[in-house]
């Protein structure tokens, strides 16, 4: 009953303080609305749309530059120095300089470079601008490389076509060479069939038989001529004349003729036979050389044909590939496991807890300092009200304030089409975290002697919690000691627990709830000690 009275008292005072009432409702709404508009970018292009970059084009041949996601301010001729000055004076965050002969050097295969001047005093903006331009340059290189390989493919296809024609002609030449080789072998075989020795022997035999026949014939004709001379006077004159003519013809037959003389001359001249033999041997040698040459020629044709066939197959294989697969051998395909959710959707639970942290710690510290300054706390403790009961009343009162703030922030999130899913686990995490934040505020109020001290002390506690919450500044970029400290702070634990429920749809780790309860218990004990030691301001 006492606790209820304490809560009613605080609610009445809260209702009377119109400014505090309005700020309690307005501050969460305003902060969520501002942060929502800052982080509510649905795509990278929209996130970069506010970035303006200068463009200095010294190449007159360039027609268009790859499309970029940010604003482009075109600079006038001979503008490189102006581009540098605009960045160094802070008027632009970055400028791009396209040098002279940029297009010409790329077409001729010499390559070129883009110059990017960035304002590195603005680290995040410089990083965004640099990464964006690098992505543009990478796409430009891919486009140029793809076009170059595509043209090379066309030339290789034409070369491949000519090689295939050459292979067909070589096949014809190979067939013709094989036929010539067969005819050469046939000529050689026919030439080898010619046996000059046998011919010579047969001619000698014929000549011998001819000479024997001539000798016998001459002897018989001589005998007949002798008989004719002895006995012709006994016959009729007509018969004698006829016999004389016959004998004369026979004598002419046995007389050596021009052909026989040539044969005799040929047989007697063995040098001509030897010349024929020598010529035959030389012809055989030449035929063998021709045959070997034809065989080597045929073998080379076959070898070259096989190599050309393999070459054409390789060219067919390579030219059938997509040039993009060569320029970009490894493709990067980003798959977002949470779809196209906006960045603010992931930040919203953490932002709610951060706003609760700042508002409740400041409100609790200021409230306790006010009661100490006016003596209300001392009078309350003089009544039959214990410090735990007092703390319980304050916790309930500020839980009501927290609920009001949560409702206001939840309604504001609806403007961005974001709804916070509440279940038993998320309510448990929010409740324990809120109690921890209220007790931290009580500690700050117990330590402070004035509202200004409470304000500064609250900032000393809340700002480190904000920076070490792993929401805007990830632990991966921090030293290990900061990571260790931050991972055990109540704000970090509560954000992790809420994300497990709302983002990853998983159960909250029991260690998170345990640590939050331990922190709350220690905070309650410390608050008790500070209130007991210093219930009023002297």
HUWO-V456756 format. One record per residue. N is the residue number from 0. RES is the residue in one letter. PHI is phi as a letter, one per 40 degrees, with the letter a starting at -180 (999 if undefined). PSI is psi as a letter, one per 30 degrees, with the letter a starting at -180 (999 if undefined). BURIAL is I if it has 9 or more other ideal C-beta (glycine too) atoms within 8 Angstrom, else O. Layout:
((N;RES;PHI;PSI;BURIAL) (N;RES;PHI;PSI;BURIAL))
//
This chain:
((0;X;999;e;O) (1;X;c;e;I) (2;X;c;e;I) (3;X;c;e;O) (4;X;c;e;O) (5;X;c;e;I) (6;X;c;e;I) (7;X;c;e;O) (8;X;d;e;O) (9;X;c;e;I) (10;X;c;e;I) (11;X;c;e;O) (12;X;c;e;O) (13;X;c;e;I) (14;X;c;e;O) (15;X;c;e;O) (16;X;c;i;O) (17;X;c;e;O) (18;X;c;e;O) (19;X;c;e;I) (20;X;c;e;I) (21;X;c;e;O) (22;X;c;e;O) (23;X;c;e;I) (24;X;c;e;I) (25;X;c;e;O) (26;X;d;e;I) (27;X;c;e;I) (28;X;c;e;I) (29;X;c;e;O) (30;X;c;e;I) (31;X;c;e;I) (32;X;c;e;I) (33;X;c;e;O) (34;X;c;e;I) (35;X;c;e;I) (36;X;c;f;O) (37;X;c;e;O) (38;X;b;f;I) (39;X;c;i;I) (40;X;b;k;I) (41;X;c;f;O) (42;X;a;l;O) (43;X;c;e;O) (44;X;c;e;O) (45;X;c;e;O) (46;X;c;f;O) (47;X;c;f;I) (48;X;c;f;I) (49;X;c;f;O) (50;X;c;k;I) (51;X;b;k;I) (52;X;b;k;I) (53;X;c;k;I) (54;X;b;j;I) (55;X;b;j;I) (56;X;b;j;I) (57;X;c;f;I) (58;X;c;j;I) (59;X;c;f;O) (60;X;c;f;O) (61;X;c;k;I) (62;X;c;e;O) (63;X;a;l;O) (64;X;b;k;O) (65;X;d;k;O) (66;X;c;k;O) (67;X;b;l;I) (68;X;c;f;O) (69;X;b;l;I) (70;X;c;k;O) (71;X;b;k;I) (72;X;b;j;I) (73;X;c;k;O) (74;X;c;l;I) (75;X;c;a;O) (76;X;d;l;O) (77;X;f;h;O) (78;X;b;g;I) (79;X;c;e;I) (80;X;c;e;O) (81;X;c;e;I) (82;X;c;e;I) (83;X;c;e;I) (84;X;c;e;O) (85;X;c;e;I) (86;X;c;e;I) (87;X;c;f;O) (88;X;c;f;O) (89;X;g;g;O) (90;X;c;f;O) (91;X;b;l;I) (92;X;c;f;I) (93;X;a;l;I) (94;X;b;k;I) (95;X;b;k;I) (96;X;b;j;I) (97;X;c;j;I) (98;X;c;l;I) (99;X;c;l;O) (100;X;f;g;I) (101;X;c;e;I) (102;X;c;e;I) (103;X;c;e;I) (104;X;c;e;I) (105;X;c;e;I) (106;X;c;e;O) (107;X;c;g;O) (108;X;g;g;O) (109;X;c;f;O) (110;X;g;l;O) (111;X;a;a;I) (112;X;a;k;O) (113;X;b;k;I) (114;X;b;k;O) (115;X;b;j;I) (116;X;c;k;I) (117;X;b;l;I) (118;X;c;j;I) (119;X;c;g;O) (120;X;c;f;O) (121;X;b;i;O) (122;X;c;e;O) (123;X;c;e;O) (124;X;c;e;I) (125;X;c;e;I) (126;X;c;e;O) (127;X;c;e;I) (128;X;c;e;I) (129;X;c;e;I) (130;X;c;e;O) (131;X;c;e;I) (132;X;c;e;I) (133;X;c;e;O) (134;X;c;e;O) (135;X;c;e;I) (136;X;c;e;I) (137;X;c;e;O) (138;X;c;e;I) (139;X;c;e;I) (140;X;c;e;I) (141;X;c;e;I) (142;X;c;e;I) (143;X;c;e;I) (144;X;c;e;I) (145;X;c;e;I) (146;X;c;e;I) (147;X;c;e;I) (148;X;c;e;I) (149;X;c;e;I) (150;X;c;e;O) (151;X;c;e;O) (152;X;c;e;I) (153;X;c;e;O) (154;X;c;e;O) (155;X;c;e;I) (156;X;c;e;I) (157;X;c;e;O) (158;X;c;e;I) (159;X;c;e;I) (160;X;c;e;O) (161;X;c;e;O) (162;X;c;e;I) (163;X;c;e;I) (164;X;c;e;O) (165;X;c;e;I) (166;X;c;e;I) (167;X;c;e;O) (168;X;c;e;O) (169;X;c;e;I) (170;X;c;e;I) (171;X;c;e;O) (172;X;c;e;I) (173;X;c;e;I) (174;X;c;e;O) (175;X;c;e;O) (176;X;c;e;I) (177;X;c;e;I) (178;X;c;e;O) (179;X;c;e;I) (180;X;c;e;I) (181;X;c;e;O) (182;X;c;e;O) (183;X;c;e;I) (184;X;c;e;I) (185;X;c;e;O) (186;X;c;e;I) (187;X;c;e;I) (188;X;c;e;O) (189;X;c;e;O) (190;X;c;e;I) (191;X;c;f;O) (192;X;c;f;O) (193;X;c;j;O) (194;X;b;j;O) (195;X;c;e;I) (196;X;c;e;O) (197;X;c;e;O) (198;X;c;e;O) (199;X;c;e;I) (200;X;c;e;O) (201;X;c;e;O) (202;X;c;e;I) (203;X;c;e;I) (204;X;c;e;O) (205;X;c;e;O) (206;X;c;e;I) (207;X;c;e;O) (208;X;c;e;O) (209;X;c;e;I) (210;X;c;e;O) (211;X;c;e;O) (212;X;c;e;O) (213;X;c;e;I) (214;X;c;e;O) (215;X;c;e;O) (216;X;c;e;I) (217;X;c;e;I) (218;X;c;e;O) (219;X;c;e;O) (220;X;c;e;I) (221;X;c;e;O) (222;X;c;e;O) (223;X;c;e;I) (224;X;c;e;I) (225;X;c;e;O) (226;X;c;e;O) (227;X;c;e;I) (228;X;c;e;O) (229;X;c;e;O) (230;X;b;g;O) (231;X;c;e;I) (232;X;c;f;O) (233;X;c;f;O) (234;X;b;l;I) (235;X;c;k;O) (236;X;d;e;O) (237;X;c;e;O) (238;X;c;e;O) (239;X;c;e;I) (240;X;c;e;O) (241;X;c;e;O) (242;X;c;e;I) (243;X;c;e;I) (244;X;c;e;O) (245;X;c;e;O) (246;X;c;e;I) (247;X;c;e;O) (248;X;c;e;O) (249;X;c;e;I) (250;X;c;e;I) (251;X;c;e;O) (252;X;c;e;O) (253;X;c;f;I) (254;X;c;k;O) (255;X;c;k;O) (256;X;c;l;O) (257;X;c;e;O) (258;X;c;e;O) (259;X;c;e;I) (260;X;c;e;I) (261;X;c;e;O) (262;X;c;e;I) (263;X;c;e;I) (264;X;c;e;O) (265;X;c;e;I) (266;X;c;e;I) (267;X;c;f;O) (268;X;c;j;O) (269;X;c;f;O) (270;X;c;e;O) (271;X;c;e;O) (272;X;c;e;I) (273;X;c;e;O) (274;X;c;e;O) (275;X;c;e;I) (276;X;c;e;I) (277;X;c;e;O) (278;X;c;e;O) (279;X;c;e;I) (280;X;c;e;O) (281;X;c;e;O) (282;X;c;e;I) (283;X;c;e;I) (284;X;c;e;O) (285;X;c;e;O) (286;X;c;e;I) (287;X;c;e;I) (288;X;c;e;O) (289;X;c;e;I) (290;X;c;e;I) (291;X;c;e;O) (292;X;c;e;O) (293;X;c;e;I) (294;X;c;e;I) (295;X;c;e;O) (296;X;c;e;I) (297;X;c;e;I) (298;X;c;e;O) (299;X;c;e;O) (300;X;c;e;I) (301;X;c;e;I) (302;X;c;e;O) (303;X;c;e;I) (304;X;c;e;I) (305;X;c;e;O) (306;X;c;e;O) (307;X;c;e;I) (308;X;c;e;I) (309;X;c;e;O) (310;X;c;e;I) (311;X;c;e;I) (312;X;c;e;O) (313;X;c;e;O) (314;X;c;e;I) (315;X;c;e;I) (316;X;c;e;O) (317;X;c;e;I) (318;X;c;f;I) (319;X;c;f;O) (320;X;c;l;O) (321;X;c;k;O) (322;X;d;e;I) (323;X;c;e;O) (324;X;c;f;O) (325;X;c;e;I) (326;X;c;e;I) (327;X;b;i;O) (328;X;c;e;O) (329;X;b;j;O) (330;X;c;k;O) (331;X;b;j;O) (332;X;b;j;O) (333;X;c;k;O) (334;X;b;j;O) (335;X;c;j;O) (336;X;c;f;O) (337;X;b;g;O) (338;X;g;a;O) (339;X;c;h;O) (340;X;c;k;O) (341;X;c;l;I) (342;X;d;e;I) (343;X;c;f;I) (344;X;c;e;O) (345;X;c;e;I) (346;X;c;f;I) (347;X;d;e;I) (348;X;d;e;I) (349;X;c;e;I) (350;X;c;e;I) (351;X;d;e;I) (352;X;c;e;I) (353;X;c;e;I) (354;X;c;e;I) (355;X;c;e;I) (356;X;d;e;I) (357;X;c;e;I) (358;X;c;e;I) (359;X;c;e;I) (360;X;c;e;I) (361;X;c;e;I) (362;X;c;e;I) (363;X;c;e;I) (364;X;c;e;I) (365;X;c;e;I) (366;X;c;e;I) (367;X;c;e;I) (368;X;c;e;I) (369;X;c;e;I) (370;X;c;e;I) (371;X;c;e;I) (372;X;c;e;I) (373;X;c;f;O) (374;X;g;g;O) (375;X;c;e;O) (376;X;c;e;I) (377;X;c;e;I) (378;X;c;e;O) (379;X;c;e;I) (380;X;c;f;I) (381;X;c;f;O) (382;X;c;l;O) (383;X;c;h;O) (384;X;b;j;I) (385;X;c;l;O) (386;X;c;e;I) (387;X;d;e;O) (388;X;c;e;I) (389;X;c;e;I) (390;X;c;e;I) (391;X;c;e;I) (392;X;c;e;I) (393;X;c;e;I) (394;X;c;e;I) (395;X;c;e;I) (396;X;c;e;I) (397;X;c;f;I) (398;X;c;e;I) (399;X;c;e;I) (400;X;c;e;I) (401;X;c;e;I) (402;X;c;e;O) (403;X;c;e;I) (404;X;c;e;I) (405;X;c;e;I) (406;X;c;e;O) (407;X;c;e;I) (408;X;c;e;I) (409;X;c;e;I) (410;X;c;e;O) (411;X;c;e;I) (412;X;c;f;I) (413;X;c;f;I) (414;X;c;f;O) (415;X;b;g;I) (416;X;f;h;O) (417;X;b;k;I) (418;X;b;k;O) (419;X;c;k;I) (420;X;c;k;O) (421;X;b;k;O) (422;X;b;a;O) (423;X;c;e;O) (424;X;c;e;I) (425;X;c;e;I) (426;X;c;e;I) (427;X;c;e;I) (428;X;c;e;I) (429;X;c;e;I) (430;X;c;e;I) (431;X;c;e;I) (432;X;c;e;I) (433;X;c;e;I) (434;X;c;e;I) (435;X;c;e;I) (436;X;c;e;I) (437;X;c;e;I) (438;X;c;e;I) (439;X;c;e;I) (440;X;c;e;I) (441;X;c;e;I) (442;X;c;e;I) (443;X;c;e;I) (444;X;c;e;I) (445;X;c;e;I) (446;X;c;e;O) (447;X;c;l;I) (448;X;b;f;O) (449;X;a;l;I) (450;X;c;e;I) (451;X;c;e;O) (452;X;c;e;I) (453;X;c;e;I) (454;X;c;e;I) (455;X;c;e;O) (456;X;c;e;I) (457;X;c;e;I) (458;X;c;e;O) (459;X;c;e;O) (460;X;c;e;I) (461;X;c;e;I) (462;X;c;e;O) (463;X;d;e;I) (464;X;c;e;I) (465;X;c;e;I) (466;X;c;f;O) (467;X;b;g;I) (468;X;c;f;I) (469;X;g;g;I) (470;X;c;e;I) (471;X;c;f;O) (472;X;b;j;I) (473;X;c;k;O) (474;X;c;f;I) (475;X;c;f;O) (476;X;c;g;O) (477;X;b;l;I) (478;X;c;l;O) (479;X;c;e;O) (480;X;c;e;O) (481;X;c;e;I) (482;X;c;e;I) (483;X;c;e;O) (484;X;c;e;I) (485;X;c;e;I) (486;X;c;f;I) (487;X;b;g;O) (488;X;c;k;I) (489;X;c;e;I) (490;X;c;e;I) (491;X;c;e;I) (492;X;c;e;I) (493;X;c;e;I) (494;X;c;e;I) (495;X;c;e;I) (496;X;c;e;I) (497;X;c;e;I) (498;X;c;e;I) (499;X;c;e;I) (500;X;c;e;I) (501;X;c;e;I) (502;X;c;e;I) (503;X;c;f;O) (504;X;f;h;O) (505;X;b;l;O) (506;X;c;k;O) (507;X;c;k;I) (508;X;c;k;I) (509;X;c;f;O) (510;X;c;e;O) (511;X;c;e;I) (512;X;c;e;I) (513;X;c;e;O) (514;X;c;e;I) (515;X;c;e;I) (516;X;c;e;I) (517;X;c;e;O) (518;X;c;e;I) (519;X;c;e;I) (520;X;c;e;O) (521;X;c;e;O) (522;X;c;e;I) (523;X;c;e;I) (524;X;c;e;O) (525;X;c;e;I) (526;X;c;e;I) (527;X;d;e;I) (528;X;c;e;O) (529;X;c;e;I) (530;X;c;e;I) (531;X;c;e;O) (532;X;c;e;O) (533;X;a;i;O) (534;X;c;f;O) (535;X;a;l;I) (536;X;c;k;O) (537;X;c;999;O))
//
